Amino acid sequence: MGERNGVVARNPILRGFNPDPSIVRVDDDYYLATSTFEWFPGVRIHHSTDLAHWEVVGHALDERNGFDLRGHPDSGGVWAPSLTYAEGEFWLAYSVIRTMDGDDKDLDNYLVTAPTPSGPWSEPIPLGSRGFDFSFFHDTDGTHWIVGVQWDHRPGHPAFGGIVLEQYLPEERRVAGSTTVLYTQPSLVEGPNLYHLGEWYHLLLAEGGTGWNHGITTARSRHRFGPYERDAVAAVLTSRDAPGTSLQKAGHGELVQLPSGEWAMVHLASRPTLHLGERYSTLGRETCIQRVEFDERGWLRLSAGGHHAQTEVGFPSMTGAVVGMPGNRDDFDGGPLDQRRWSTLRTPLDAATLNVTDRPGWLRLRGGHSTASVFEQSMIAQRVEEHHAVVETLVDAEPTGHRQAAGLIAWYDRSGWIWLQLTADDEHGRHLRVVTRDGSTRRSPAFPAPDGPVRMRLILEGPDLRFAVATPETATTSDAEPEWLELPGTYPAWTLSDDHGTRLRFTGMFVGVRAEDLDGTGWTADFDYVDARFTEATDTGTDTDTDTATAT
């Protein structure tokens, strides 16, 4: 890679939970935004110069522009951002989903702008609450529009009210207030993006929900307001007819044009793992890229032919690049928490809850609410990027009772997690225990905890998860590998997936460290490091296993 004969992008280009990609090119730079749902900070922004190698350069939503999701439901929060560039600024539009369990979805839409993708991003401009999954469209005549899904809550009416277009008035910082329905059909279509290319307006649409039936289709018109004719081909991109391919749930995409005139489409997809023959997307929905082109009749098609996502995609006109992302290990050696790697739930952790200064070289967490809380949880977590991983930490804590606990956790949402705790009670004293949540909470037997700091290891192998422990003294030198004692029991990592249970789930598995103090006494736990090693390997039998560890 990096040679003049082009680069090869290996899908997914953004591994682990990175759904709903929105891409824009400015000169020779590409920027890509992805959904973050209930995680903080909001809307990850990635940068590349060759479409194959990407780095996180920041987030659009954080405490500087008042971003706070306390009280929002699991898989609510920020849906489907739209990143565009107009009038010398980056525009980032997004929906905040506040409820999901009624006839309507209570949500608010916003716009923030910035001179560069790394910020500073502006205060949010309200854009109404008409619907979700909307994007900005900057037409060639200088006008600005939002195109999105309109919801209909009335009994006896289809919930999908169509794809609508509404003008945005930048001088007045508001939408016009009236819409035009561009496109409708009996089944739901989402994630609309509008492009004015030559004589045609092209409408790119996500169809079939964001599960196994997902796909991308198009419609077009010679006029901005329609009528729009749907493509006769069922899908430009889908995996619904190919359950054995490695990239499943392919859909929800956006187009970008290269300086050479070539076109590319970013889209989401999932790499499931298998449990008893069933597929589970524990890594969530990831971002992929395909080369696309317009056929002789002007319809969008995959350059490789067919409608299945390719795992390797060549871009002959591109030159490779090296990017600098954080490594696999964080030793908490000072400075603020690296938000390119770490996320928190719904809100930032203030200095009283998280700091790296009280005990230099350690992360100190003050215990917070329970795992059920939508307000104050003391946890930092990162995306799981592969189906095989080893994650380690060293925790130093002295819990005084069963309402205090700290340790290493695999997390999907408040209803699904697997946590190795260092805790205490009257019967066992200071001890270790694995606690899991899947509809109900279950606890393993108590395991003796050694005195002093305890090393914890989480081993992920496809659908299964195990734990091991060690003490610093089991290593003969500071650099030697400690002697690990594997705890009894294998735990169901497959339950930490989009596809487990009946609730809507849109995120993915995270791993991290957390501390809990249900009495609110100010109790703290210290973590010396977190080391996460992700190894690419195949559970679906469609790719070649490797032993290559991938950087975070």
N, C-alpha and C positions, 0 to 999 in steps of 0.2 A: 504494500500500500504506500501511497504518497508519491507514486511515480506518474509520469505524464500519460501513461496509458490508462489512467483512471483509477477509481477506487471501487471497492465492493462493500456495500452496506450489509451487515449481517443482522437479520431480524430476530428478536425485536431490537430496535436501535436504542430504546429506553426500556430497560428490563425491570421487572417488578411493577407495582402499582403506579401506572402513568397513563390514565385513560383520556379519551376525548381530545386528541391532539389538535392544536390550532397553530398553523405555521405561516410565517411571513419572511420574505427576503428583502433586505435593504442593502443595495449594492452587492457586495460579495459575501455578506453575512446572512445567516439563517437563524431565526429565533422561533422557538416552539414552546407553547404554553400547554400545560396539562391540568386536569381537574384535581382538586385536593379534598373535596367533600368536607368532613368534619375536622380535618387536620390543620394545624397551624405551623408555619405561616401559610397563607393561601395563594394558590396558583403558582406552581413552579415554572420558572422561565429557564429554558435551555438554549445554548448557543452552539453553532457549528459553522465551519467554512466549507465542508465537503459532503454534508448530509449523512455521513457514516459515523463520525466521531463527535460526541456531544458532551457538554459540561453544563452543570447548573450554575447560572450566573446571578440568581436572585429569585425573589418572589414579589408579586405585585401587591399583596395584601398582608399587612402586619400591623403592629401597634402604632406605627407612624401615621397611618391613615385610618386609625380607629377600628381595625378589624378585630372582631370578637364574636365567637360563635357559642358562647355559654348558653345552655338550654336547648340547643338544636339537636335534632334526632340523629341516630346512627344513619349513615349514608345520606343524610341531608347536607346542609351547608352549601359549599360552592360546587355548582354543576357547570360543565361545558363552557369554558372560557372561549372568547373570540379575540385573537390578537391580530391587529392590523396596523398599518402605518399610513398616516395621512397628515398633510399640512405640517410636515416636519416633526411630528410626534408619534409615539407609539400609543395606540388605543387598545385598552383591554376591557372588554365587556364580559359580564358574568351574571349568573343568577345565584341568589342565596335562598335555598329551600328551607322553609321554617317548619312546615308540617307536611306529612305525606299520607296520612291515614284517613282522609275525608273524601268527599266527592270532588273537591278541588285540591290543588296544591297551593298552600299559602307561600308565596314567594315574593321577592323583590329583585328587580334588575338594576344594575348599576354600570357606570362607565368610570374608569380611571385612566389617566394619561401620564406619560413620562417622556422626558427628552431622550432617555436611553433605557434599555430593558432592565438595567440594574437600578433604575430609579434616579431621583426620588419620584414615587408615584403620588398622584394628586389625591385629594379627598374625593370620595365617591360622589358621582352625579346620579341622582335617581332617574330611572328610565321606565318607571311604572311596574305593574305586576301582571301584565297580560298573559305571559306564558314563559316557558323555559326553553333552553337550547336555542338561544338566538345568537345571531352573529351580525357584525357590521359589514355593510357593503358600501364602498365608496365608488360611485359611478363616474364615468368618464366626463360627465358634464359638471363635475364639482359638487354634486349633491351627495348627501350622506343618508343612509337608510339602515334600519335594523330589520332583519328577517328572522322569524322564529315560529315556534309552535304556539297555537292558540288553544286553550283548554275550554271545555264547555261542561259546567257542573250541573246543568239542568237534567232532572229525571226525564227519561224518554228520548234524550238526545245523545248522539255519539260523543264520548268524552273528547275525542280528537276533533277539534273545530277547524283544522286546516293550517296550512303554512301561510303566514300573513306578513305583509310588508308595511312598514311605518317609517315616515321620514323623521330624521333627527336634525334639529336646528342648532348648530354649534354656537352661534352668537347668543342665543337665548338659553343654551344649556338645558334643552328639554326636547321631548318628542312632540310630534305634531298633534297627537291625540286621536287621529283617525287612521284606520288600516284598510288595506286591500287584501282580500284573500287571493293568493297566487295559485294555490294548488290544494286539492283535497282528494281523498280516496277513502274507501270503507275502512281500511286498516291504518294503524298509526304509522306515520313517518316522522322522523326527528332529525336533529342535528343539521338543519338546512344551511347551505352556503350558496350565495349567488355570485356569479361571475359574468361580466360583460366582455365578450371576446368577439371582436369583429362585428358581424351582423346579428349575433345571437346572444341571448341571455341564457346561461346554463345554471340550472338549479341542482345542486348536489345534495342527496338525501340519504339519511340512514333509515333502514327499514327492518321490520321483523323483531323489534326489541333488541336489547343489548345482550341477549343470551345466545344459545346455539343456533337460532334461526336468523341471526343478524346478517346484514348485508348493506351494500351501497347501490343505489340506483340514481338515475338522472332524469330530468325533464328540461325542456327548453322552449324558448319563445323568441320571436323577433322583437317583442315589445316588453318593456320592463314590467308592466302590469298584466301581462299574459294576453291570451290564454296559453298555458304551458302544456306541451305534448310530452307524455312520458315515453322513455326509451322502450322499444319493443323487446329488448333483451331483458330478461328477468332481473339480472343483477350484474353490475360492472365488477363487483367483488363480493364474494361470500364463501363461507365454508360449510353452509348448511347441508350440502349434498356430499360432503367428504369428511365424515367423522373421524377418519384415521389420520388426517393430516395434522402436522404439529401445531399449526397456527389456526386455532378455532375462534369462533365468535367474531370473525373479521367484519368490520363495519366502521361507521362514524368517521368520515375522512374529510380532508381538505386538500386543495391543490396549491402547488407553488411552481412557478416557471423559473428555470435556470437561465443564466446569462446566455447559454448556447442556444436557447429556444426550446430545449427539452422540457418536458413536464414530469413532475413527481407528485405522488399523492401519499400523505401520511394518513394512517388509520389505526384504530385499535384492534387488538386481537388478544387471545389468551392461549397459554400453553398449559393444558390440564395435566394433572397427575391422575393415576388410576387407583381406585380402591374397590376391590371385588367387582371389577369390570365396569364400574361407573366412573365418569369423568368429574374431576373437581378442580376448579380454577383457584388454587390457593394463592398464586402469585397475583391474582387480580387481572385487570385488563392492562395490557402493555401497548407501547407505541411501536408501530412498524412503518415501513416505507416501501412503495412500489413505483416503478417507472410506468407512466401512462402516456397515451397519445390519442389523438382524435382521428378516427377512421375517415375513409373517403366520403362518408355522408355527414361527417362532423360530430359523430357521437364518441363519447369518451370510452376508451378500452385500455386494458392492461397491455403494456408493450410485449410482455412475455406470452400473450395469448391466453385464452380461457378466462376463468374468473376466480382462480384460487391464488391466495397469497404465496409469494415466493420467499424462501428463507434467506436467499442471497440475491442481492440486486446490484448490478453494476452500473456505474455512472462514468462513462468513458471520458467525458469532458472535465471531470473534477480532479483536483489534486488533493492528496491525503494530508491530514493534519494531526498533530499531537496535542491533546488537551490535558489539563491538569485538574484531576478530581481528587478529593480526599481519599486517603488510603483505607485499608481495611480496619485499622486499629486507631482508636482514639484514647490517648493517655491523659487527657484533661490537664494538659500542662500550662494552662493559663489562657487568657483571652476569652471572648464570648463563645457560647456554644455554636458549633459550626452548623448552621441551618441548611447548608447544601446537603447535609447528611441526616441531621436529626429533626424530628417533628415532635410536636406536643399536641394534645387533644384540645381543640376548640379555642384555646387561649394561651398566651405565653406564660411561662413560669417566671414569677418575679424573683428579685434577688434574695428575698427571704425564704423562697422555696427551693431555689436552685442556685448554687454558686460553686466556683472552682478556686476560691481565694481563702476560705477559712482553713482548709487543709491543703496546702499546695500540692499539686499532682493528683488530686482526688476530686471527684464530683460528689458534692454533698446534696442530698435530697431531703427536704423536710416532708414527713409523711402527710399525705393528703386524704381526700375522700376515698370511698370504696370504688370498686370497679364499675358499679352501677351509675356513678355520678355523671351528669352532663354539665358539671360546673368546674370543680377544682380537683383534678387528678395529678398526682406527682409522678409523672412518667415521661421518659424520652424514648423514642422508638425510631427505627429506620426500616425502609422497605426490604422485604426478602426478595432477592433477585433471581434465585435459582431454586430448584426443587431439592437440592442437596446443599447443606450448610452446616457449619460448626460455628457457634457463637459462644464466647466466653466472657466472664467478668470475674472480678474479685470484690466481694462485698464485705464490709466491716460494719457490724451493727450489733447492738445489744437490746433486742426487744424485751420488754418487761411483762408482756402478756399477749393473749391471743388477738387483741385488737391492734397490734403492731406487727408489721411484716415488711420484708424487703427482699428483692431478688430479681431473677431473670425471667422474662415473660415472652411468650408468643401470643400475639394479639390480632384479632380481626375486628371485633367491636365489643360493646358492653355485654352482649349475649354469647360471645364466643372467645375464649382465651384459655391458655394453659400456662400456669405460673409455678415455678419452683421458688418457694418462700423459705427464708430464714425467719422463724417466728418463735413463740414461747407460749407455754400454758402451765397450769399448776401440776398436771399429771406428768408431763414429759420434760419440763424445763425448756431450755433453749434447744430447738430442734429444727429439722428440715421437713418440708412437706410439699407435695405437688397438689395444687388445687386447680380444678378445671371448671369451666362453665360452658354448658351446652343445653340451654333450656332450664336446667337445674344445676346447682353447684355440688361438686363432689370433691372429697378430700382423700388423699392416699393415707396409708399408715404413716406414723411419725418415724423419721429416720434420725439417728443421733447426729448432732452437729458438733464438730470439733471446736475446741476453744479458739478464739481469735478469728482473724479473717478467713473466709471460705471462698475457694474458687468454685465457680459454677460453670457448667458446660451444657449447652443445648445442642443436640445432634438431630438434624432434620434429614430424613431419607425418604423423599417422595411423600407418600401419604402418612408416614409414621414419624413420631417424635420421641426422643429419649433424653434423659438427663444424666449427668455425672458430676461428681464433686471431688475436690482435692483441697489440700491446705498448702500454703506457701512452703512449709517445712519439708514437703515430700520431694522437692527439687534439691539436688545436691549443690547446685550453683544458681545464681539469679537468672541465668539464661537457659537452664535445663528445663526440660519438659517435666511437669509434676506427674506423680503417679495418680491416675484418675480411677475413681471407684464409681462404676456405673450403678445408678439406682434401679431397683426393680421396676418393671412396668414399661409398656409402650403406649403412647398416647396418640389420639386420632387427630393428626394435623389436617386431615382431609375435611374435618368439620370447620376449619378456619378458612372458608372458601365462599365465593359468590354463590355457589350452587347448593349449599347445604341449608336445609330448612325451608320454610315457606315465606319468610319475610324477604322484602326487597333488600338486596345487598349489592353494593356497587364499589367496594374498595378492594382490599387485598391484605395478605398477611404482613404484619410488622413484627420485629423483634426488638426488645429493649430492656431497660431496667426501670423498676418502680419501687416506691415506698408508700406504705399505707399506715395512717395513724387515725383510727376511727374516733378516738377521744379528743383529738386536736390539742395534744399537749405540747407540740413543738418538737417531738421526737424526730431524730434524723438518722439516715443511713449513708455511708460513704462507699463510693465505687472507684477503684483504682484505675480501671481501664474497661473498655469494651472492645473486643476483637471479633469481627465477623468475617468468615471466609466462605464465599459462595462458590460452589463447584458445578459447572454445567454438566448435566447428565440427563438422560432421556428416560421418561417413564411411559411414553406413549408408543415407543418402538418405531418412531418415524425418523429419528435423527441418529447421528453417530455419537456415542458417549465419548467424553474427553475428560482429562484430569486437570484441566486448566482452571485455576482459581481466577475469578473476575473481581476487579476492584470495585469498591462501592462508588 
